[in-house]
Amino acid sequence: MASISIKGLTKSFNAGDDAPAAVANLDLDIKDNQFVTLLGPSGCGKTTTLRMIAGYILPDAGTIHVDGRLVSAPGNVVPPDQRGMGMVFQNYAVWPHKTVYQNVVFGLKLRKMPAARLKAKMEETLALVNLTGLEQRYPNELSGGQQQRVALARSLVVEPEILLLDEPLSNLDAKLRENMRVELKRLQRRTGITFVYVTHDQAEALALSDHIAVMHGGRLQQYGTPQDVYARPANRVVADFMGLVNLVPAKVAGPGTLEAAGGLKLQVALPDGIKTGDSVEVSIRPENIRLNAAGNGAPATVSERTFLGNITEYYASLDSGPTLRVQTHPAQVFAVGDKVAVEIDATQCSVFRSSAP
C-alpha cells in the first residue's frame, strides 16, 4: 500500500519564539502495511500530527512524503482528497439522515463509479466490517459499535492506501471497545492498508500496534514495538506513561548495584554515563515483583489488597522505605498487615538518571 516518511515536522499554534510547539522536529518512518499508533496524553501533539498527515493542517517546518511523493511542506500541501487516504473520526461523523448504504457509497458516487460495480463494492466492504444486512438502517437504529463500522466502511470502500484513525473507539463502552480492537487488527491484516492510529489508551496501543510512537510535549519520546516501549522504555517519561510502574529512588553503590531505602538491593545493567555514587530512579513493573511469606527479599508489610479477578493487587510497604504496587496470581493470598519478603526480577527493570535536583 504506502509508507510515510516524516522529517523535522513542526507546528505551533501560538505566536512568539518562546511559545511551545504543538509538534516539534518530529522524525518518523512508517513502513508499508504497518499498524502504527501515535500514543500520548492530551496535548502531546498526536492529533496535530495525524491532521498534518491528512493534509488538514499546514506544517511550519519539515516534510511528509508518502511513497517518496512530497505531500506536505511549508507552503506546499497536497489537498486531503488527493492523498489516497481515508480518515475515521472519534465522533463517527456519519450522516444521520442517510442509510448505511447511502453513507458507505457516498465516496464512490463522487467518483462516478458505475452502479453495478458500486453495489458490488459496497456489499464487499460491508461484509468486511460485519454489517451485511444492515444496508437500509439509519444511524439511530445502530449501536455505537455498528456506527463506527459504518465510518470504517465509508473510508475503506474507496480503497485508500493509508487509513488514519483519530481515537475511534473512545466513545464505546469497555467491552465493545475490546471487541472492536480485535476487529480493527484483523481488518488491517486482511486489507494490507497502512493504519495510523491515535489514542491516549496504553492498553489499546499495546493490543493493536506493530509499532508505537510515544509522544510527550510535542516531541517523540520513543518509537518501537509494543514489547520495546513497555519492557525497555527509552526514558522516565515513557516508563511512567506505559502502564503501571513503581519509580523508586536509589543510589549506585557499585558496578551494577543499586541500593534503595528499606533494604532494597538490585543487580542491574546500568545505562552509559551512570557511575558509582550517582542518584538514579529504577522503574519496576508490578508484575515483576514477588511476595513471599518467608524469603531473602527486602522485608515489607502488606498495606492494601484488592482482588481484580485475574490478578490480586497489593501495596507492600518496605520497612523504612517506599511502598510498592504489586500484582500476583489470585491464588497467592496475603492479608493486610501480613509480613512479607519482596523479591524483584531485576532483569526486567530500567534505570534512569534521577530527575530530582
ABEGO torsion letter per residue (X at the ends): XBBBBBBGBBBBABBEAABBBABBGBBBBBBBGBBBBBBEBBGAGAAAAAAAAAGABBBABEBBBBGGBBABBBGBBBBAAAAGBBBBBAAGGBBAABBAAAAAAAAAAAAGBBAAAAAAAAAAAAAAAGABGAAABBAAABBAAAAAAAAAAAAAAAGBABBBBBGAAAABBAAAAAAAAAAAAAAAAAAGBBBBBBBABAAAAAAABABBBBBBGGBBABBBBAAAAAABBABAAAAAABEBBBBBBBBBAEBGBBBBBGGBBBBBBBBBGBBBGBBBBBBBBAAABBBBABEABBBBBBABBBBAGABBBBBBBBBGBBBBBBBBBAABBBBBGBBBBBBBBAAABBBBBBABX
